[in-house]
Amino acid sequence: MNWVCCKCGNNEFDKDQIQTTGGNFSKLFDVQNKKFISVTCTNCGYTEFYKSVTSSAMNILDFLMD
């Protein structure tokens, strides 16, 4: 992945992912159906989030495991 920090110009980064709830139904049942990839600059800490795809099966599994 070619990534350059827009704040300091550094091209070294850490990559991670987070999941969040979406609308009212998912908040009510605590279903984390929104998935994002985060890219954080190792120099200044600036972070960008990119939306990722979640499958229906993973959403159902998340609901059942809570």
mmJSON file of the N, C-alpha and C atoms, coordinates in Angstrom:
{"data_MODEL":{"atom_site":{
"group_PDB":["ATOM","ATOM","ATOM","ATOM","ATOM","ATOM","ATOM","ATOM","ATOM","ATOM","ATOM","ATOM","ATOM","ATOM","ATOM","ATOM","ATOM","ATOM","ATOM","ATOM","ATOM","ATOM","ATOM","ATOM","ATOM","ATOM","ATOM","ATOM","ATOM","ATOM","ATOM","ATOM","ATOM","ATOM","ATOM","ATOM","ATOM","ATOM","ATOM","ATOM","ATOM","ATOM","ATOM","ATOM","ATOM","ATOM","ATOM","ATOM","ATOM","ATOM","ATOM","ATOM","ATOM","ATOM","ATOM","ATOM","ATOM","ATOM","ATOM","ATOM","ATOM","ATOM","ATOM","ATOM","ATOM","ATOM","ATOM","ATOM","ATOM","ATOM","ATOM","ATOM","ATOM","ATOM","ATOM","ATOM","ATOM","ATOM","ATOM","ATOM","ATOM","ATOM","ATOM","ATOM","ATOM","ATOM","ATOM","ATOM","ATOM","ATOM","ATOM","ATOM","ATOM","ATOM","ATOM","ATOM","ATOM","ATOM","ATOM","ATOM","ATOM","ATOM","ATOM","ATOM","ATOM","ATOM","ATOM","ATOM","ATOM","ATOM","ATOM","ATOM","ATOM","ATOM","ATOM","ATOM","ATOM","ATOM","ATOM","ATOM","ATOM","ATOM","ATOM","ATOM","ATOM","ATOM","ATOM","ATOM","ATOM","ATOM","ATOM","ATOM","ATOM","ATOM","ATOM","ATOM","ATOM","ATOM","ATOM","ATOM","ATOM","ATOM","ATOM","ATOM","ATOM","ATOM","ATOM","ATOM","ATOM","ATOM","ATOM","ATOM","ATOM","ATOM","ATOM","ATOM","ATOM","ATOM","ATOM","ATOM","ATOM","ATOM","ATOM","ATOM","ATOM","ATOM","ATOM","ATOM","ATOM","ATOM","ATOM","ATOM","ATOM","ATOM","ATOM","ATOM","ATOM","ATOM","ATOM","ATOM","ATOM","ATOM","ATOM","ATOM","ATOM","ATOM","ATOM","ATOM","ATOM","ATOM","ATOM","ATOM","ATOM","ATOM","ATOM","ATOM","ATOM","ATOM"],
"id":[1,2,3,4,5,6,7,8,9,10,11,12,13,14,15,16,17,18,19,20,21,22,23,24,25,26,27,28,29,30,31,32,33,34,35,36,37,38,39,40,41,42,43,44,45,46,47,48,49,50,51,52,53,54,55,56,57,58,59,60,61,62,63,64,65,66,67,68,69,70,71,72,73,74,75,76,77,78,79,80,81,82,83,84,85,86,87,88,89,90,91,92,93,94,95,96,97,98,99,100,101,102,103,104,105,106,107,108,109,110,111,112,113,114,115,116,117,118,119,120,121,122,123,124,125,126,127,128,129,130,131,132,133,134,135,136,137,138,139,140,141,142,143,144,145,146,147,148,149,150,151,152,153,154,155,156,157,158,159,160,161,162,163,164,165,166,167,168,169,170,171,172,173,174,175,176,177,178,179,180,181,182,183,184,185,186,187,188,189,190,191,192,193,194,195,196,197,198],
"type_symbol":["N","C","C","N","C","C","N","C","C","N","C","C","N","C","C","N","C","C","N","C","C","N","C","C","N","C","C","N","C","C","N","C","C","N","C","C","N","C","C","N","C","C","N","C","C","N","C","C","N","C","C","N","C","C","N","C","C","N","C","C","N","C","C","N","C","C","N","C","C","N","C","C","N","C","C","N","C","C","N","C","C","N","C","C","N","C","C","N","C","C","N","C","C","N","C","C","N","C","C","N","C","C","N","C","C","N","C","C","N","C","C","N","C","C","N","C","C","N","C","C","N","C","C","N","C","C","N","C","C","N","C","C","N","C","C","N","C","C","N","C","C","N","C","C","N","C","C","N","C","C","N","C","C","N","C","C","N","C","C","N","C","C","N","C","C","N","C","C","N","C","C","N","C","C","N","C","C","N","C","C","N","C","C","N","C","C","N","C","C","N","C","C","N","C","C","N","C","C"],
"label_atom_id":["N","CA","C","N","CA","C","N","CA","C","N","CA","C","N","CA","C","N","CA","C","N","CA","C","N","CA","C","N","CA","C","N","CA","C","N","CA","C","N","CA","C","N","CA","C","N","CA","C","N","CA","C","N","CA","C","N","CA","C","N","CA","C","N","CA","C","N","CA","C","N","CA","C","N","CA","C","N","CA","C","N","CA","C","N","CA","C","N","CA","C","N","CA","C","N","CA","C","N","CA","C","N","CA","C","N","CA","C","N","CA","C","N","CA","C","N","CA","C","N","CA","C","N","CA","C","N","CA","C","N","CA","C","N","CA","C","N","CA","C","N","CA","C","N","CA","C","N","CA","C","N","CA","C","N","CA","C","N","CA","C","N","CA","C","N","CA","C","N","CA","C","N","CA","C","N","CA","C","N","CA","C","N","CA","C","N","CA","C","N","CA","C","N","CA","C","N","CA","C","N","CA","C","N","CA","C","N","CA","C","N","CA","C","N","CA","C","N","CA","C","N","CA","C","N","CA","C","N","CA","C"],
"label_alt_id":[null,null,null,null,null,null,null,null,null,null,null,null,null,null,null,null,null,null,null,null,null,null,null,null,null,null,null,null,null,null,null,null,null,null,null,null,null,null,null,null,null,null,null,null,null,null,null,null,null,null,null,null,null,null,null,null,null,null,null,null,null,null,null,null,null,null,null,null,null,null,null,null,null,null,null,null,null,null,null,null,null,null,null,null,null,null,null,null,null,null,null,null,null,null,null,null,null,null,null,null,null,null,null,null,null,null,null,null,null,null,null,null,null,null,null,null,null,null,null,null,null,null,null,null,null,null,null,null,null,null,null,null,null,null,null,null,null,null,null,null,null,null,null,null,null,null,null,null,null,null,null,null,null,null,null,null,null,null,null,null,null,null,null,null,null,null,null,null,null,null,null,null,null,null,null,null,null,null,null,null,null,null,null,null,null,null,null,null,null,null,null,null,null,null,null,null,null,null],
"label_comp_id":["MET","MET","MET","ASN","ASN","ASN","TRP","TRP","TRP","VAL","VAL","VAL","CYS","CYS","CYS","CYS","CYS","CYS","LYS","LYS","LYS","CYS","CYS","CYS","GLY","GLY","GLY","ASN","ASN","ASN","ASN","ASN","ASN","GLU","GLU","GLU","PHE","PHE","PHE","ASP","ASP","ASP","LYS","LYS","LYS","ASP","ASP","ASP","GLN","GLN","GLN","ILE","ILE","ILE","GLN","GLN","GLN","THR","THR","THR","THR","THR","THR","GLY","GLY","GLY","GLY","GLY","GLY","ASN","ASN","ASN","PHE","PHE","PHE","SER","SER","SER","LYS","LYS","LYS","LEU","LEU","LEU","PHE","PHE","PHE","ASP","ASP","ASP","VAL","VAL","VAL","GLN","GLN","GLN","ASN","ASN","ASN","LYS","LYS","LYS","LYS","LYS","LYS","PHE","PHE","PHE","ILE","ILE","ILE","SER","SER","SER","VAL","VAL","VAL","THR","THR","THR","CYS","CYS","CYS","THR","THR","THR","ASN","ASN","ASN","CYS","CYS","CYS","GLY","GLY","GLY","TYR","TYR","TYR","THR","THR","THR","GLU","GLU","GLU","PHE","PHE","PHE","TYR","TYR","TYR","LYS","LYS","LYS","SER","SER","SER","VAL","VAL","VAL","THR","THR","THR","SER","SER","SER","SER","SER","SER","ALA","ALA","ALA","MET","MET","MET","ASN","ASN","ASN","ILE","ILE","ILE","LEU","LEU","LEU","ASP","ASP","ASP","PHE","PHE","PHE","LEU","LEU","LEU","MET","MET","MET","ASP","ASP","ASP"],
"label_asym_id":["A","A","A","A","A","A","A","A","A","A","A","A","A","A","A","A","A","A","A","A","A","A","A","A","A","A","A","A","A","A","A","A","A","A","A","A","A","A","A","A","A","A","A","A","A","A","A","A","A","A","A","A","A","A","A","A","A","A","A","A","A","A","A","A","A","A","A","A","A","A","A","A","A","A","A","A","A","A","A","A","A","A","A","A","A","A","A","A","A","A","A","A","A","A","A","A","A","A","A","A","A","A","A","A","A","A","A","A","A","A","A","A","A","A","A","A","A","A","A","A","A","A","A","A","A","A","A","A","A","A","A","A","A","A","A","A","A","A","A","A","A","A","A","A","A","A","A","A","A","A","A","A","A","A","A","A","A","A","A","A","A","A","A","A","A","A","A","A","A","A","A","A","A","A","A","A","A","A","A","A","A","A","A","A","A","A","A","A","A","A","A","A","A","A","A","A","A","A"],
"label_entity_id":["1","1","1","1","1","1","1","1","1","1","1","1","1","1","1","1","1","1","1","1","1","1","1","1","1","1","1","1","1","1","1","1","1","1","1","1","1","1","1","1","1","1","1","1","1","1","1","1","1","1","1","1","1","1","1","1","1","1","1","1","1","1","1","1","1","1","1","1","1","1","1","1","1","1","1","1","1","1","1","1","1","1","1","1","1","1","1","1","1","1","1","1","1","1","1","1","1","1","1","1","1","1","1","1","1","1","1","1","1","1","1","1","1","1","1","1","1","1","1","1","1","1","1","1","1","1","1","1","1","1","1","1","1","1","1","1","1","1","1","1","1","1","1","1","1","1","1","1","1","1","1","1","1","1","1","1","1","1","1","1","1","1","1","1","1","1","1","1","1","1","1","1","1","1","1","1","1","1","1","1","1","1","1","1","1","1","1","1","1","1","1","1","1","1","1","1","1","1"],
"label_seq_id":[1,1,1,2,2,2,3,3,3,4,4,4,5,5,5,6,6,6,7,7,7,8,8,8,9,9,9,10,10,10,11,11,11,12,12,12,13,13,13,14,14,14,15,15,15,16,16,16,17,17,17,18,18,18,19,19,19,20,20,20,21,21,21,22,22,22,23,23,23,24,24,24,25,25,25,26,26,26,27,27,27,28,28,28,29,29,29,30,30,30,31,31,31,32,32,32,33,33,33,34,34,34,35,35,35,36,36,36,37,37,37,38,38,38,39,39,39,40,40,40,41,41,41,42,42,42,43,43,43,44,44,44,45,45,45,46,46,46,47,47,47,48,48,48,49,49,49,50,50,50,51,51,51,52,52,52,53,53,53,54,54,54,55,55,55,56,56,56,57,57,57,58,58,58,59,59,59,60,60,60,61,61,61,62,62,62,63,63,63,64,64,64,65,65,65,66,66,66],
"pdbx_PDB_ins_code":[null,null,null,null,null,null,null,null,null,null,null,null,null,null,null,null,null,null,null,null,null,null,null,null,null,null,null,null,null,null,null,null,null,null,null,null,null,null,null,null,null,null,null,null,null,null,null,null,null,null,null,null,null,null,null,null,null,null,null,null,null,null,null,null,null,null,null,null,null,null,null,null,null,null,null,null,null,null,null,null,null,null,null,null,null,null,null,null,null,null,null,null,null,null,null,null,null,null,null,null,null,null,null,null,null,null,null,null,null,null,null,null,null,null,null,null,null,null,null,null,null,null,null,null,null,null,null,null,null,null,null,null,null,null,null,null,null,null,null,null,null,null,null,null,null,null,null,null,null,null,null,null,null,null,null,null,null,null,null,null,null,null,null,null,null,null,null,null,null,null,null,null,null,null,null,null,null,null,null,null,null,null,null,null,null,null,null,null,null,null,null,null,null,null,null,null,null,null],
"Cartn_x":[0.854,0.0,0.891,0.655,1.388,0.546,1.044,0.32,1.304,0.926,1.749,0.881,1.357,0.619,0.434,-0.806,-1.083,-0.667,-0.355,0.057,1.567,2.356,3.805,4.616,3.972,4.684,5.35,5.221,5.799,5.086,5.819,5.162,5.179,5.464,5.391,4.119,3.424,2.116,1.826,0.859,0.287,-1.121,-1.533,-2.869,-3.62,-4.896,-5.728,-7.162,-8.081,-9.487,-10.346,-11.495,-12.478,-13.845,-14.771,-16.157,-17.044,-18.092,-19.019,-20.454,-21.384,-22.795,-23.264,-24.342,-24.896,-26.106,-27.27,-28.506,-29.181,-30.46,-31.222,-31.314,-31.623,-31.763,-30.464,-29.353,-28.069,-27.626,-27.979,-27.663,-28.475,-29.743,-30.625,-30.114,-29.642,-29.175,-27.651,-26.959,-25.502,-24.833,-25.305,-24.722,-23.739,-22.481,-21.455,-21.339,-22.154,-22.25,-21.492,-20.733,-19.908,-18.444,-17.649,-16.249,-15.374,-14.314,-13.409,-11.963,-11.129,-9.693,-9.094,-8.232,-7.566,-6.106,-5.616,-4.209,-3.68,-2.676,-2.147,-0.682,-0.335,1.047,1.887,3.033,3.901,4.688,4.702,5.446,4.585,3.436,2.642,1.33,0.927,-0.283,-1.562,-1.464,-2.652,-3.272,-4.609,-5.294,-6.391,-6.467,-7.545,-8.302,-9.623,-10.462,-11.015,-11.008,-11.536,-12.601,-13.762,-14.872,-14.547,-14.861,-14.631,-15.971,-15.99,-17.224,-17.384,-18.596,-18.902,-19.936,-19.813,-20.765,-21.96,-23.093,-24.292,-24.047,-23.295,-23.001,-22.219,-21.25,-20.474,-21.345,-22.289,-23.202,-24.086,-24.572,-25.416,-24.596,-23.367,-22.499,-22.184,-21.932,-21.68,-22.883,-24.094,-25.329,-25.489,-25.218,-25.41,-24.372,-23.188,-22.123,-22.242,-23.006,-23.162,-24.139],
"Cartn_y":[-1.185,0.0,1.235,2.117,3.386,4.445,4.939,5.94,6.988,8.257,9.365,10.239,10.542,11.385,12.779,13.246,14.579,15.691,15.357,16.363,16.577,15.456,15.601,14.994,14.288,13.717,12.376,11.849,10.549,9.435,8.363,7.265,5.96,6.044,4.871,4.967,3.835,3.868,2.541,2.577,1.378,1.232,-0.009,-0.278,-1.144,-0.845,-1.594,-1.55,-2.167,-2.103,-1.908,-1.264,-1.092,-1.455,-1.809,-2.057,-1.208,-0.654,0.21,-0.181,0.329,0.1,1.117,0.795,1.681,2.422,2.125,2.833,2.336,2.679,2.407,0.927,0.066,-1.364,-1.959,-1.628,-2.196,-1.639,-0.4,0.159,-0.547,-0.798,-1.443,-2.826,-3.586,-4.945,-5.051,-3.914,-3.847,-4.699,-4.56,-5.268,-4.312,-4.697,-3.846,-4.182,-3.489,-3.816,-2.858,-1.964,-1.049,-1.347,-1.559,-1.923,-0.9,-0.449,0.536,0.096,0.414,0.209,1.558,1.571,2.814,2.76,3.894,4.048,5.22,4.949,5.963,6.229,7.483,7.892,7.593,6.929,6.595,7.808,8.897,10.098,11.07,11.465,12.504,11.998,10.759,10.195,10.493,11.23,11.517,10.196,10.089,8.847,9.096,8.216,8.23,6.916,6.959,5.771,5.512,4.233,3.813,2.76,2.952,2.023,0.678,-0.39,-1.743,-2.453,-3.599,-4.347,-5.403,-5.514,-6.579,-7.496,-8.769,-9.725,-9.885,-10.286,-10.528,-11.647,-12.659,-13.778,-13.31,-12.422,-11.909,-11.038,-10.291,-9.483,-10.374,-11.487,-12.412,-13.085,-13.487,-14.11,-13.149,-11.889,-10.881,-10.739,-10.73,-10.6,-11.789,-13.008,-14.216,-14.345,-13.805,-13.959,-12.955,-11.9,-10.896,-11.311],
"Cartn_z":[0.0,0.0,0.0,-0.928,-0.98,-0.286,0.837,1.599,2.063,1.933,2.403,3.287,4.483,5.423,4.835,4.835,4.291,5.249,6.5,7.484,7.501,7.47,7.628,6.491,5.546,4.412,4.675,5.883,6.24,5.46,5.116,4.4,5.2,6.493,7.361,8.2,8.328,8.981,9.664,10.575,11.19,10.658,10.397,9.872,10.879,11.108,12.044,11.542,12.272,11.898,13.13,12.927,13.988,13.43,14.323,13.943,14.829,14.237,14.963,14.633,15.441,15.153,14.123,13.453,12.431,12.947,12.36,12.685,13.942,14.083,15.309,15.654,14.67,14.921,15.434,14.781,15.197,16.554,16.861,18.182,19.266,18.98,19.937,20.322,19.331,19.578,19.638,19.632,19.705,18.626,17.387,16.249,15.573,15.547,14.95,13.468,12.67,11.25,10.341,10.894,10.107,10.42,9.376,9.552,8.832,9.506,8.942,9.117,8.143,8.227,8.613,9.628,10.016,9.583,9.106,8.738,9.551,10.412,11.326,11.027,10.854,10.606,11.843,11.647,12.783,13.27,12.497,12.889,13.692,13.141,13.803,14.407,14.098,14.676,13.912,12.81,11.995,11.535,11.631,11.285,10.262,9.268,8.286,8.405,8.167,8.198,6.808,6.402,5.115,5.361,4.751,4.937,4.297,5.021,4.545,4.441,3.815,3.601,4.701,5.259,6.209,5.576,5.845,5.286,6.22,5.672,6.482,7.487,7.076,7.975,9.201,8.999,10.137,11.036,10.469,11.273,12.142,11.589,12.339,13.442,13.108,14.097,15.239,14.917,15.943,16.859,16.272,17.062,18.008,17.52,18.324,19.437,19.236,20.224,21.371,21.2,22.282,23.312],
"occupancy":[1.0,1.0,1.0,1.0,1.0,1.0,1.0,1.0,1.0,1.0,1.0,1.0,1.0,1.0,1.0,1.0,1.0,1.0,1.0,1.0,1.0,1.0,1.0,1.0,1.0,1.0,1.0,1.0,1.0,1.0,1.0,1.0,1.0,1.0,1.0,1.0,1.0,1.0,1.0,1.0,1.0,1.0,1.0,1.0,1.0,1.0,1.0,1.0,1.0,1.0,1.0,1.0,1.0,1.0,1.0,1.0,1.0,1.0,1.0,1.0,1.0,1.0,1.0,1.0,1.0,1.0,1.0,1.0,1.0,1.0,1.0,1.0,1.0,1.0,1.0,1.0,1.0,1.0,1.0,1.0,1.0,1.0,1.0,1.0,1.0,1.0,1.0,1.0,1.0,1.0,1.0,1.0,1.0,1.0,1.0,1.0,1.0,1.0,1.0,1.0,1.0,1.0,1.0,1.0,1.0,1.0,1.0,1.0,1.0,1.0,1.0,1.0,1.0,1.0,1.0,1.0,1.0,1.0,1.0,1.0,1.0,1.0,1.0,1.0,1.0,1.0,1.0,1.0,1.0,1.0,1.0,1.0,1.0,1.0,1.0,1.0,1.0,1.0,1.0,1.0,1.0,1.0,1.0,1.0,1.0,1.0,1.0,1.0,1.0,1.0,1.0,1.0,1.0,1.0,1.0,1.0,1.0,1.0,1.0,1.0,1.0,1.0,1.0,1.0,1.0,1.0,1.0,1.0,1.0,1.0,1.0,1.0,1.0,1.0,1.0,1.0,1.0,1.0,1.0,1.0,1.0,1.0,1.0,1.0,1.0,1.0,1.0,1.0,1.0,1.0,1.0,1.0,1.0,1.0,1.0,1.0,1.0,1.0],
"B_iso_or_equiv":[0.0,0.0,0.0,0.0,0.0,0.0,0.0,0.0,0.0,0.0,0.0,0.0,0.0,0.0,0.0,0.0,0.0,0.0,0.0,0.0,0.0,0.0,0.0,0.0,0.0,0.0,0.0,0.0,0.0,0.0,0.0,0.0,0.0,0.0,0.0,0.0,0.0,0.0,0.0,0.0,0.0,0.0,0.0,0.0,0.0,0.0,0.0,0.0,0.0,0.0,0.0,0.0,0.0,0.0,0.0,0.0,0.0,0.0,0.0,0.0,0.0,0.0,0.0,0.0,0.0,0.0,0.0,0.0,0.0,0.0,0.0,0.0,0.0,0.0,0.0,0.0,0.0,0.0,0.0,0.0,0.0,0.0,0.0,0.0,0.0,0.0,0.0,0.0,0.0,0.0,0.0,0.0,0.0,0.0,0.0,0.0,0.0,0.0,0.0,0.0,0.0,0.0,0.0,0.0,0.0,0.0,0.0,0.0,0.0,0.0,0.0,0.0,0.0,0.0,0.0,0.0,0.0,0.0,0.0,0.0,0.0,0.0,0.0,0.0,0.0,0.0,0.0,0.0,0.0,0.0,0.0,0.0,0.0,0.0,0.0,0.0,0.0,0.0,0.0,0.0,0.0,0.0,0.0,0.0,0.0,0.0,0.0,0.0,0.0,0.0,0.0,0.0,0.0,0.0,0.0,0.0,0.0,0.0,0.0,0.0,0.0,0.0,0.0,0.0,0.0,0.0,0.0,0.0,0.0,0.0,0.0,0.0,0.0,0.0,0.0,0.0,0.0,0.0,0.0,0.0,0.0,0.0,0.0,0.0,0.0,0.0,0.0,0.0,0.0,0.0,0.0,0.0,0.0,0.0,0.0,0.0,0.0,0.0],
"pdbx_formal_charge":[null,null,null,null,null,null,null,null,null,null,null,null,null,null,null,null,null,null,null,null,null,null,null,null,null,null,null,null,null,null,null,null,null,null,null,null,null,null,null,null,null,null,null,null,null,null,null,null,null,null,null,null,null,null,null,null,null,null,null,null,null,null,null,null,null,null,null,null,null,null,null,null,null,null,null,null,null,null,null,null,null,null,null,null,null,null,null,null,null,null,null,null,null,null,null,null,null,null,null,null,null,null,null,null,null,null,null,null,null,null,null,null,null,null,null,null,null,null,null,null,null,null,null,null,null,null,null,null,null,null,null,null,null,null,null,null,null,null,null,null,null,null,null,null,null,null,null,null,null,null,null,null,null,null,null,null,null,null,null,null,null,null,null,null,null,null,null,null,null,null,null,null,null,null,null,null,null,null,null,null,null,null,null,null,null,null,null,null,null,null,null,null,null,null,null,null,null,null],
"auth_seq_id":[1,1,1,2,2,2,3,3,3,4,4,4,5,5,5,6,6,6,7,7,7,8,8,8,9,9,9,10,10,10,11,11,11,12,12,12,13,13,13,14,14,14,15,15,15,16,16,16,17,17,17,18,18,18,19,19,19,20,20,20,21,21,21,22,22,22,23,23,23,24,24,24,25,25,25,26,26,26,27,27,27,28,28,28,29,29,29,30,30,30,31,31,31,32,32,32,33,33,33,34,34,34,35,35,35,36,36,36,37,37,37,38,38,38,39,39,39,40,40,40,41,41,41,42,42,42,43,43,43,44,44,44,45,45,45,46,46,46,47,47,47,48,48,48,49,49,49,50,50,50,51,51,51,52,52,52,53,53,53,54,54,54,55,55,55,56,56,56,57,57,57,58,58,58,59,59,59,60,60,60,61,61,61,62,62,62,63,63,63,64,64,64,65,65,65,66,66,66],
"auth_comp_id":["MET","MET","MET","ASN","ASN","ASN","TRP","TRP","TRP","VAL","VAL","VAL","CYS","CYS","CYS","CYS","CYS","CYS","LYS","LYS","LYS","CYS","CYS","CYS","GLY","GLY","GLY","ASN","ASN","ASN","ASN","ASN","ASN","GLU","GLU","GLU","PHE","PHE","PHE","ASP","ASP","ASP","LYS","LYS","LYS","ASP","ASP","ASP","GLN","GLN","GLN","ILE","ILE","ILE","GLN","GLN","GLN","THR","THR","THR","THR","THR","THR","GLY","GLY","GLY","GLY","GLY","GLY","ASN","ASN","ASN","PHE","PHE","PHE","SER","SER","SER","LYS","LYS","LYS","LEU","LEU","LEU","PHE","PHE","PHE","ASP","ASP","ASP","VAL","VAL","VAL","GLN","GLN","GLN","ASN","ASN","ASN","LYS","LYS","LYS","LYS","LYS","LYS","PHE","PHE","PHE","ILE","ILE","ILE","SER","SER","SER","VAL","VAL","VAL","THR","THR","THR","CYS","CYS","CYS","THR","THR","THR","ASN","ASN","ASN","CYS","CYS","CYS","GLY","GLY","GLY","TYR","TYR","TYR","THR","THR","THR","GLU","GLU","GLU","PHE","PHE","PHE","TYR","TYR","TYR","LYS","LYS","LYS","SER","SER","SER","VAL","VAL","VAL","THR","THR","THR","SER","SER","SER","SER","SER","SER","ALA","ALA","ALA","MET","MET","MET","ASN","ASN","ASN","ILE","ILE","ILE","LEU","LEU","LEU","ASP","ASP","ASP","PHE","PHE","PHE","LEU","LEU","LEU","MET","MET","MET","ASP","ASP","ASP"],
"auth_asym_id":["A","A","A","A","A","A","A","A","A","A","A","A","A","A","A","A","A","A","A","A","A","A","A","A","A","A","A","A","A","A","A","A","A","A","A","A","A","A","A","A","A","A","A","A","A","A","A","A","A","A","A","A","A","A","A","A","A","A","A","A","A","A","A","A","A","A","A","A","A","A","A","A","A","A","A","A","A","A","A","A","A","A","A","A","A","A","A","A","A","A","A","A","A","A","A","A","A","A","A","A","A","A","A","A","A","A","A","A","A","A","A","A","A","A","A","A","A","A","A","A","A","A","A","A","A","A","A","A","A","A","A","A","A","A","A","A","A","A","A","A","A","A","A","A","A","A","A","A","A","A","A","A","A","A","A","A","A","A","A","A","A","A","A","A","A","A","A","A","A","A","A","A","A","A","A","A","A","A","A","A","A","A","A","A","A","A","A","A","A","A","A","A","A","A","A","A","A","A"],
"auth_atom_id":["N","CA","C","N","CA","C","N","CA","C","N","CA","C","N","CA","C","N","CA","C","N","CA","C","N","CA","C","N","CA","C","N","CA","C","N","CA","C","N","CA","C","N","CA","C","N","CA","C","N","CA","C","N","CA","C","N","CA","C","N","CA","C","N","CA","C","N","CA","C","N","CA","C","N","CA","C","N","CA","C","N","CA","C","N","CA","C","N","CA","C","N","CA","C","N","CA","C","N","CA","C","N","CA","C","N","CA","C","N","CA","C","N","CA","C","N","CA","C","N","CA","C","N","CA","C","N","CA","C","N","CA","C","N","CA","C","N","CA","C","N","CA","C","N","CA","C","N","CA","C","N","CA","C","N","CA","C","N","CA","C","N","CA","C","N","CA","C","N","CA","C","N","CA","C","N","CA","C","N","CA","C","N","CA","C","N","CA","C","N","CA","C","N","CA","C","N","CA","C","N","CA","C","N","CA","C","N","CA","C","N","CA","C","N","CA","C","N","CA","C","N","CA","C","N","CA","C","N","CA","C"],
"pdbx_PDB_model_num":[1,1,1,1,1,1,1,1,1,1,1,1,1,1,1,1,1,1,1,1,1,1,1,1,1,1,1,1,1,1,1,1,1,1,1,1,1,1,1,1,1,1,1,1,1,1,1,1,1,1,1,1,1,1,1,1,1,1,1,1,1,1,1,1,1,1,1,1,1,1,1,1,1,1,1,1,1,1,1,1,1,1,1,1,1,1,1,1,1,1,1,1,1,1,1,1,1,1,1,1,1,1,1,1,1,1,1,1,1,1,1,1,1,1,1,1,1,1,1,1,1,1,1,1,1,1,1,1,1,1,1,1,1,1,1,1,1,1,1,1,1,1,1,1,1,1,1,1,1,1,1,1,1,1,1,1,1,1,1,1,1,1,1,1,1,1,1,1,1,1,1,1,1,1,1,1,1,1,1,1,1,1,1,1,1,1,1,1,1,1,1,1,1,1,1,1,1,1]
}}}
